[in-house]
Amino acid sequence: MTQAEIKLSSLLLSEHFGEIVEKIGTHLIRMGSQPLRMIAHDTGMSLDQVRKALCVLIQHNLVTYELQKRGLVEYEAQCSRVLRILRYPRYIYTAKTLYSDTGELIVEELLLNGKMSMSATVKKVADRLTETMEGKGKRRHSDNGQDNGERKAKRQKQEADSNESPSDDGIYWQVNIDRFHQHFRDQAIVSAVANRMDQTSSEIVRTMLRMSEVTTSSNAPYTMPLSSNEIFRSLPAGYNISKQILDQYLTLLADDPLEFVGKSGESGGGMYVINLHKALASLATATLESIVQERFGSRCARIFRLLLRKKHLEQKQIEDFAMIPAKEAKEMMYKMLSTNFVALQEIPKTPDHAPSRTFYLYTVNRLSSARMLLHRCYKSVANMIERRLHETKENRRLLEKSQRVEAILASIQASGAEEAQLQEIEEMITAPERQQLESLKHNVNKIDASENQVDETIFILESYINSTIKS
């Protein structure tokens, strides 16, 4: 674990679970697996506090436990799972996109509670949907005594049923994070194909990925082979392209230098796979190139792409191939070398490593560059969280006042207050205070958006690194 990962984990735990849970969680991340009493001794906290904190962490799948041979139970933090807290808004938004409001609320409840039984989840989501309907005035309210009696009887029956143990007691559900990550990866690949080629190509790749969702594991380097005939039958309804056009697109995709799609056989009109590892490598490389261009300019990006293509080059070769003057090229190489985007490899002609008899070759190690950039992304997100907390702390009194005013407005609106009364309550917040609130809201929203953007980069880099290590 790097210090950047530990710091970010600590901030996420503190923000979502409070100081005590953060202290226990961070301690386990730093120290590794430990028994209960050792955790209490090292952190200086009571056994009761440690037990409660561990219960919270276990409930949210952030700590696992194992019975050792000598009879002690040891607890171990799952740091990678803690870092996924950063991605919770993206999981919820994806569920809303795919499965509408109900899917959004189910995922949100499971993330808020760690794990839940199906009956408890369904009841909670149903209650929230009902509250939303009533808040929007979509439920018809009646003063009829019979309706009130029926609602009262129904509520009493529900309360009586809740006292009994549900049929699924002890069976718990949680969010399948790997499946969400698989969806994010597939979406990134489809977008890359659309940007490089066209919408039809991306739709063909999307169809292949959708067909492979169940048959291919999330960490496989390739999808299972799919025949051209199967792909044609699985294209979305109303997507009017002929079988001949599909074969032409598949041939074009297979011949593309990026090799996102590969041909693995001739049966069934041709067998095709998606090379997931190469796709992730291409996405990570594009991310590196983009960051080099943003940070050092287009000329450095040209040198960077040249090194990616040629693998190893001497200083003079870089100057000639990139058509950049020697002095400028040296300055650019030093900038990228000092920030670890580029590496220098020495190949001595003789055992004494004399400079005059040594080749100095520049190269790009994509894996180490990706790791370095991932480390910086973690630091950036931690800085953004700290900034957001600082902004909120500086304006705490104003935020509390705003919340009080909103609560008063909501209560008097429910009691049918007049417009003049509502306006009088709203004027409790002065114009400068309202302007300050708007500025705070703008800053916090900007920080939140930046966190999400950096997390997208983190996801691509993590996926590439994991794919490279396993392949």
ZILIN-V188176 format. One line per field, one symbol per residue. phi: phi as a letter, one per 20 degrees, with the letter a starting at -180 (. if undefined). psi: psi as a letter, one per 40 degrees, with the letter a starting at -180 (. if undefined). burial: # if it has 9 or more other ideal C-beta (glycine too) atoms within 8 Angstrom, else .. A space follows every 10 residues. Layout:
BEGIN
phi: ???
psi: ???
burial: ???
END
This chain:
BEGIN
phi: .effffffff fffffecnff ffffffffff enfbfgffff ffemdfffff gfffffffge mecdcbeefe needdcfdff ffffggeggf fffffffecm ffffffffff ffdnbbffff ffffffffff fffffemeee ecefffffff ffffffffff fffefffdgn dddbfefgff ffffffffff fffffedbff gffffgffff fegeedffdf fcfffcegff fffeggfnee cffffgffff ffffefgflf dcedrdfmno dccdefffff ffffffffgf ffffedofff fffffffffe mcbegfffgf felcggffff ffffgfffdm fcdddecfec felfgfdced debdegffff ffffgffgff ffffffffff gfffdfffff ffffffffgf ffffemfeff ffffffffef ffffffffff ffffffffff gffffffgff ffffffffff e
psi: hidddddddd ddddddeidd dddddddddd eahiiddddd ddefiidddd ddddddddde fehiihhide eihihhigdd dddeddeddd ddddddddfa dddddddddd ddeciiiddd dddddddddd dddddefehh iiehdddddd dddddddddd dddihidfhe hiiihgdddd dddddddddd ddddddcadd dddddddddd deddehidei diiihhiddd dddeiihegg iidddddddd ddddehddfd hiheieifeh hiihgddddd dddddddddd dddddeiddd ddddddddde chiidddddd defhiddddd ddddddddee diihhhgidi eefhdefhhh hiihgddddd dddddddddd dddddddddd ddddfddddd dddddddddd ddddefiidd ddddddedhi dddddddddd dddddddddd dddddddddd dddddddddd .
burial: ...####### ####..#..# #########. ...###..## .##.#...## ####.####. ###.#..... ..#######. ########.# ######.... .######### #..####### #..##..### .###...... .......#.. .......... .......... ..#...#..# ######.### ####..#... ########## ##...#.#.. .##.###### ##..#..... ..#..##.## .###.#...# ###.....## ########## #########. ###..#..## ########.# ..###.###. ##.#...### .##.###..# ######.#.. .......#.# ####.#.### ########## ##.######. ##..#..##. ##..#..##. .##....... ##..##..#. ..##.##..# ..##..##.# ##.##.#### ########.. .
END
